[in-house]
Amino acid sequence: MSLSQRIQHTLEQRRTASLYRSTRSFEMAQQPQRLLNGKPILTFCSNDYLGLANHPAVIQAFQQASNQYGVGSGAAHLVSGHTRLHQALEEALAAFTGRKRALLFSTGYMANLGVVTALLDRHDTVFEDKLNHASLIDAGSLCGAKRVRYPHNDVAQLAKRLAQTETGEKLIVSDGVFSMDGDVAPMRNLAQLAHQYNAWLMIDDAHGLGVLGKNGAGVVEVEDLTQQDVPVLMGTLGKALGTAGAFVAGSQDLIEYLIQTARPYIYTTGQPPAIAAASLASLKLVQTEAWRRDYLQQLIQRFRHGAQQLGLALTDSTTPIQPIILGSSEAALQASRQLEQKGILVTAIRPPTVPANTARLRVTLSAAHTEQELDQLLSALAQLAY
Ligand SMILES: *Cc1c(COP(=O)(O)O)cnc(C)c1O
């Protein structure tokens, strides 16, 4: 098959299997009520969990910094792209997460590739939860280490596999909050196993940061896990913080090592300084406005209660990620289309993003939603014809 035949064949296959994906162009800022193709639509599918992506203080910080620093950073961090704003953000993130240091990456995907490939080589073993985010799975293949994928949150299986691994270094890698299911990793057990088997533990808390913990510092705050318990903590800024980019937090030596060796850190342009300024402003809101987390939890309870009354198949997620598992890609797509006809947008998540036969509507809630908007979603779900 030639390359152009391969392209045609794949596109055709995706279409017939209800797996074809395409972008939509929105006409407004990231917020619940938006315009899509000129029509109003109420959305339940962003990761802007605290409603900060369009917050006036965050916008103002961005504007002021771009007046002062321009737009592009112009170079990689190690060349001339690192500003005082980046530095201040790294220091603030380290303090926020209770780690010695933090290092900014331009995206979370790159942070994950950077860390795992810098830490491991072919003599080592990486242990990954089966439902880890794609960027962690890719990082695991790219680093060349032996890979063990353990069943989702199955600490007994993980322990068994750790015990069987005698040579090389070991790194356990897990999402903190699983991106498509919304459940939380067994953090204490993972930390305990890492300790017992002399392994390192890396947690990707893209969906926990800002949302979980009294101060919003994520899954490590909930379980009070120190830098020693979780030596590699990764977080992203494009979700609850409402901006863009990511960071890795850990010891002084870990961060210095990553600066020297993590290729996705070294060989890429630094984020615009104004993004760092916006992230600093939003981090402040995360820390000072705990009501956003409290209100979000109320919405989660209200949604789960309403959905249970409708007899919908919820997972046991306690986070703003509330999937409704429908099974076939066809069913998920159909449900999503029906909701869209009612002016509500919830994306259908299909394989390969999730395992076969677990296609779902992935409802995500935000502190920017009103209770009324949530009730609108519930009544639209009640009218779905499966
Ligand atoms: C979104 C996400 C990433 C990627 O972060 P980006 O900054 O969007 O590249 C990594 N890990 C998890 C678990 C995510 O949900």
The ligand as a MOL file (V3000), in Angstrom:
LIG
                    3D

  0  0  0     0  0            999 V3000
M  V30 BEGIN CTAB
M  V30 COUNTS 15 15 0 0 0
M  V30 BEGIN ATOM
M  V30 1 C -3.7880 17.2470 29.3770 0
M  V30 2 C -2.8720 16.2500 29.9620 0
M  V30 3 C -1.5080 16.2500 29.6540 0
M  V30 4 C -0.9290 17.1460 28.5990 0
M  V30 5 O -0.8170 18.4570 29.0320 0
M  V30 6 P -0.7770 19.6100 27.9410 0
M  V30 7 O -0.2410 20.7780 28.6670 0
M  V30 8 O -2.1730 19.7960 27.4720 0
M  V30 9 O 0.1430 19.1420 26.8510 0
M  V30 10 C -0.6980 15.3550 30.3230 0
M  V30 11 N -1.2000 14.4850 31.2140 0
M  V30 12 C -2.5040 14.4410 31.5110 0
M  V30 13 C -3.0030 13.4460 32.5120 0
M  V30 14 C -3.3860 15.3080 30.8770 0
M  V30 15 O -4.6850 15.2230 31.1350 0
M  V30 END ATOM
M  V30 BEGIN BOND
M  V30 1 1 1 2
M  V30 2 1 2 3
M  V30 3 2 2 14
M  V30 4 1 3 4
M  V30 5 2 3 10
M  V30 6 1 4 5
M  V30 7 1 5 6
M  V30 8 2 6 7
M  V30 9 1 6 8
M  V30 10 1 6 9
M  V30 11 1 10 11
M  V30 12 2 11 12
M  V30 13 1 12 13
M  V30 14 1 12 14
M  V30 15 1 14 15
M  V30 END BOND
M  V30 END CTAB
M  END
